[in-house]
Amino acid sequence: LQAMSGNEQDWLALRPQEPSPSQCCGSGCKPCIYDVYEKELAQWERAKATQDKSLLLGKKEQSNNSELNPDTFTAFSVSSVEQLTEDTYQYKFELPGNSSLRLSLGQHIVLRGVVNGLEVQRAYTPISPGNAEGYFEVLIKCYEAGLMSQYIKTWKKGDVVFWRGPFGGFPYRPNKHGELLMLASGTGLAPMLPILQSITEDEEDETFVTLVGCFPTFDKIYLKPLLQDLARYWNIRIFYVLSQETSLEKLPWSYQENTYTGRLNEDLMKTIINSCRRRPFVLICGSSAFSEDMSRYLKAAGIEENCCFVF
């Protein structure tokens, strides 16, 4: 008896591959890569039961029409690479014509990379305004041992990269909150920037914003010119907390009055909240340890959980 008919083998070859854990970016995307797999598996089972392969034709792994899509990966080409600090880069991607990603505020997109034959997926938040036309930009910190970082570090102008999304985001409405307190550590700055830019571009939006950027040293603050521009608006204040600087004397004088050395701790949090012009709604983005610390300090300062949003 034949172990498996040719027909069975054909169907097995068409069966969708279960994702490996490295393919899940862990950001709670809807649909997650596992949801996509479940959907494709159900489609495959239906097709196999009815022996109708045409039911599988709708299966698209990736597309080239440069329309971002949460279910499939779309190809975008790298138009420029700019190194911001020793380990952080700003990548610009082309959008055809004057199209826009049309992201809502603080949404992230998922990158797919293949490293040593292993597929990896990670989530990043574009820092360009959601309505930017013809391009989008992403801020990425590369880690020495990071699998995805090894792949990203090879990028050069003209390379094609696959993204899907958008996911998540913060449901921001102009003037909904009297004041936003943004607590960002390192590349956690990314989701804050589109929100800041939407506030400064909207003359009707009178929300106050206090952004607290936590970085190791002055040299490691990203996008200083952009932040300095934003800080000139009447309703925006920016503070820096530099964990590895010991004194402010070496900093340019324009930074000295709004920079703190050491870590952002409970006392400093209370000082910053007391200086807010209205009771703030808090946005947090950084490592999970950073988010946990911030939530604890906020609670000690009397800010309830329902007044916080963690990216």
N, C-alpha and C positions, 0 to 999 in steps of 0.2 A: 504493500500500500504506500502510495506517495505520502511523505511526511506532511507536506503542505502543498496545496495546489498553487499553480502559478497565480491564479486569481487572488488567493489569500495573501500571497507575498506582495502582490501589487497593492492591495489594500493596506498591508502593514507598512509599506514604504510611504504611503500617503498619510499615515497616522501622525497627528501633530506631536511635536517633541515636548515633553514636560520641562518647564523652565528649571534651571538650577538655582540654588539660593543666591548665587552671586548676581543673577540677572534681576533680582528684585532690589529696587533702590531703597526700600524701607521707609518711604515718605508717605505711605497711605494713599497712593494714587488711586483714582477711580476712573477707568478700570485699571486694576493692578495687572501686571504681566500674567499672574496666575488666573485672573478673571478672563483675560483674553484666551488663555489656554483652555479653560473650562468651556468657553463658548465654542472654540474651534473643535474641541474633542466631541462635544454634543453634535456639532454639525457633521463631523466625520462619522459618528455612530449612526446618525440618520441616513447619511449617504450610503454607508456600508449595508445597512439593513434593507435599503431599497435597491441596492446595487446600482445607484445612480451617481456617477462621478461628477455630473454637471453641477450637483449641489455644492461641490467644493470649489467651484470656480470663483466664488466671491472671496476666497481667502487671499488677502494681500498682506505680505510680510512688510513690504516697504513701498513707498511711492516716490515718484520724482516730480510731482506737480507742485512742490514747495508750498502746499497748504498744510499747516500744522494739524495733526489729528491725534486724538488720545489713544486710538486703537492701533495705529500702524506707524512705523518709523518713516520719516520723510528726510530726503537728502537736502542738505544746505551746504553751500561752499564757504570756506573761510576767506574773508576779504582782507583782514589784517590781524596781526598778533602784536600786542604791546606788553612788554614786561614792566610791571608796576613796582614790584619789590623783588627781593631775591627769589621768592617762591610763589609770587602771585602775578597772574597775567590777565589781560583784558583781551578777549577775542571778539572780533566783529564778523558777523555772518551776513551774506547777501540775501535779500528777498527780491524776487523777480519784479520788474517794473517798479511801481511805487507802492507795492502792497505792504501791509502791516501785519504783525502777528496778532494784533487785536487782543492782547492779554488784558485781563482785569488785574487790579493792583496786587502786586506781591505774588502772582502765580508763578509756579515753577514748571520747568520742562525737563524731560528725562533724556539723558544722553546714553547712547549705546556704543560700547567700545569692545574690540576683541583683542585680548592680550595673551600671547602664548597659547592661542587656540581656545582661550576661555572667554566667554561673553560676560561682560560686566555692565551694569547699569547704575547711573548715579543721577540725582536730581540737582539742578542748578536754577537759580532765579535770574532771568535777564535783568540788567540794570538800566537798559535803555527805556525811554518812556513807552508806555503800552501802545501809543499811536504813532511811534517812529515809523517813517516810511522808507522802504527800500533796504532796511537793515535791522538787525538786533544785536545787542552786545551782552556778553556774559563775563562775569568776574570769577576766575577760578584759582583756587590755591592748590598748588601741586605738592604732594607729600613724597618724601624720598622713597618710602617703601610702598606707596599706594599703587595698586594695579592700574586703576584708571589714569592716575597721574603719568604713569610710564607711557600710556597711549597718547594722552593729551600733549605731553612734551614734544611729541614728534610732529605736531601740526605745523604746517606752514601755509602761506597764502595759496589759495587754489585747491586745497585739500577738501574732500567731501566728507561730511560728518552727518550722522543720523540722529535726529531728535524726534520725540513724540510728546504730546501734551495738548493744551496746558492742564495743570492740576492745581488744586488748593487755592490759595489766595486769601486776601483779607477783604471782607465785604465793606469797603470804605464808601461812605456817603459824605459829600461836602457838608460841613457845619454840624455833623451829627454829634461830634464830641467837642467840648470846649477846648481841650488841649490833649494832644497825643504826646506821650512820653515814649520815645523809641530807645530801646536798650539793645545795642548791636555789638557783637564781638567779632572782630576780623571780617571775614567775608559775609558775616551775618548782616553787614551793611546792605547787601544786594537788594532784599525785598523792600527796604526802607526807601530807596532812592526813587522808584517810580511813584510812590505815595507822596514823597516830598515834592517831586516835580509836578504832580497833578495839583497839589495845593498852591504852589507858587504860580502856576499858569492860569489858575482860575481866580479872577479878581473878586468874584462873589464869595470865595471860600475864605472865611476869617478864622479858621482853626489855628490855634497856637501850636507850635511843635517844639519840643525839646528833644534833641537827638543826643544820646550819649554813646560815643564810639570808644570801644575798649580795644587797645592795641598794646603790643609789648613795648615798642619804642616809637619815638617821633618819626623816624625813617620808615616805619612800617605802616603809617597811616596811608590808606589808599586814597586816590582821587582827590588830593588836597585842593586843587583849583576848583573843582566842581563843588566841594563842600564849602569852600570860602565864598563862592558865588551865592550858594543857597543861604548862607548865614547872613548875607546882606539884607534879606527880606525882613520887614518889620515884625513878622510873626514867627520867625524861625531862630532858635538858639541852638548852638552846637557846643557840646562839652567833649573833651577827650580825657580818657583815663588811661595812663600809660604805666603798665605794671612793672616794667623793668627800668624806667627812668628814675633817677634818684633826686634830681634837682631840675627846676624849671629854668635856671639861669642860662643854659645853652640854647634854649628854644627861641625862635623869633619872637619879638615882643608882642606881635599880634596874637600869638597863641598863649602867652603866659597867663592871661587873666581867665581863660576858659579851659585850662588844662589842670588835671590833678595827677599826682604821681602815686604809685602803689596800686592796689586793687580796688575795684568797686565793691565796697563792703556795706554793712548795714547802716553805719553812721553816715557815710557819703550818700547813700540812697535817700536817707531821711532829709539830708541837706538839700539834695536836688529836688525832691518832691515838695519840700517847703518853699522852694524858690519858684515852683510852677505857678502860673498866673491863675489857673483854674484847676479843679480836681482832675487829674489826668486819667485817660484811658491808656493802658500800657501795651506796647508791642515789643515782643522779645524775639531775637534771633541770634543763635550761636550754637555752641556744642550743647549736648544734653546736660552736661555738668553746669555749664553757664546758665542754662534756662532754669535748672533746679535751684541754683544759688539765688538767681534774681527773684524767682517766685517766693523764696523764703524771706528775702530782705523786704520785698514789697508787702508781704503779709505782716511783717514786724512793723512796717510803716503805716499799717492800716488800710492797705489797698486790697480789696477782695478779689478772689479769683475771677468773678464774672466781669471784672474791669480789666482783664488781661487777655491778650491773644498771643499764642506762641506759634511762630512759623516752623 
